[in-house]
Amino acid sequence: MEPYVKHYRILASDVDMHWRLRLSRLFTFLQEAAIAHTEALGMGREMTLDRGYLWVVTIQQAKITRLPSYDEDVVLESLPGKMMHTFFPRHTRLLDADGSELVNASALWMLMDEKTRSMVFPEQAGVYIGDGQASWAFWPKSPRLPKGEPNASFTVPYSYVDLNGHMNNTRYFDLAEDFMPQELRDAAVREIGTEYTGEAKLGEDMNLTLWREENQFRVSGSTDKKLFRISFVYDL
């Protein structure tokens, strides 16, 4: 299977105050590539969204050599991995103009029933993406977080909610960066791991637990149930 390929020029709206690709935009690129390739492989909205099946991300992990800068040209390559039970793996990397790897990321997607908000088995939906082979692909791992008590709160705004009716997975990176120390926002991020275990709806109040340990920052969120957790590793 040939990878999905997309060329980008990093725009001013894509970057942060350091002229580096914003994390929420990076993961938006990854998300859009997965959707576009799925459509190209014959599993577009008529097979999913129009039938009441929603694509959701459960686990993501990214290994980052360097985030691209404003006005830089990059190439994105994306392939589906071998399906496992209910999971649709997706492997993506970002390359610079010389072909050097900037970001290597993997995610586990699954289908959710729009009405019941429960998991949908691929066989039940008749959705099959295929199995791409890439020597650079890896299986994403769920981040590990220490135990802690909530020490912050957050209310989901309208601008963070997507067509699935919940806070989009990319906006959790904006949330995390808004709460982390400036020292880390100034530093180069090397690895990110995320897991989404619940949905955050419009206007919901989350209890956040934040940890800072040397070059690492971790955040988790919950309501009456666990919602998400993210781990960042920085180069200090």
Secondary structure, DSSP 4 states (H G I P E B T S, - for coil): -PPEEEEEE--GGGB-TTSBBPHHHHHHHHHHHHHHHHHHTT-STTTTGGGTEEEEEEEEEEEES---BTT-EEEEEEEE---BTTBEEEEEEEEETTS-EEEEEEEEEEEEETTT--EE-HHHHT--------TT-----PPP-------EEEE--GGGB-TTSSB-TTHHHHHHHHHS-HHHHHSEEEEEEEEE-S---TTPEEEEEEEEETTEEEEEEESSSEEEEEEEEEE-
